[in-house]
Amino acid sequence: MLGIHLLLAVVLAAFSDGLSPLGVLVASIVVYLFLKLGAGMMGIGRYVRRVELGTCFLFWFAGEVVKASVDVARVVFALGRKPRPAIVPIALARRDERIATLVGCLLTLTPGTMAMEYDAESGLMYVHALDADSVGEVESGVREIERRLLAWIDAGEAPPLKEKIQ
């Protein structure tokens, strides 16, 4: 994988000198197409899939941050409307502290929500929402972030089993 990253860095560095951001984007697309077409020969199919899922996740999450910013602005500037804050316990799908940390950071980056605590024993993450119409609404938002993050991390495949069956 290090070789692929170095190849990407060299190609982008070669094409980016004096190029506009559009030129860098075109060079990135060319490198991506090269990797996509050669993934079978080079054995990097999962790497390419991870790049695709990661790119989709970043664009989706940026959109979610914009939508949440608009929602928070509505709450702040609405006259006579009081926010309905809530602390919601949510059981994460995967009991892994690393995944919980990533989900918590992403939640905290999203305006109007904040991860407060994660209990590793029970797998519960406590999430504060600035304006919660329902517990289900908050939970579905967290589940969507977690689902997309896990798809990216697992590169679209099921994670390997850690426990041995005896």
PyMOL commands that set and color helices and strands:
alter all, ss='L'
color gray80, all
select helices_A, chain A and resi 2-16+21-42+45-77+97-109+135-153
alter helices_A, ss='H'
color red, helices_A
select strands_A, chain A and resi 86-91+113-119+124-129
alter strands_A, ss='S'
color yellow, strands_A
deselect
rebuild
show_as cartoon
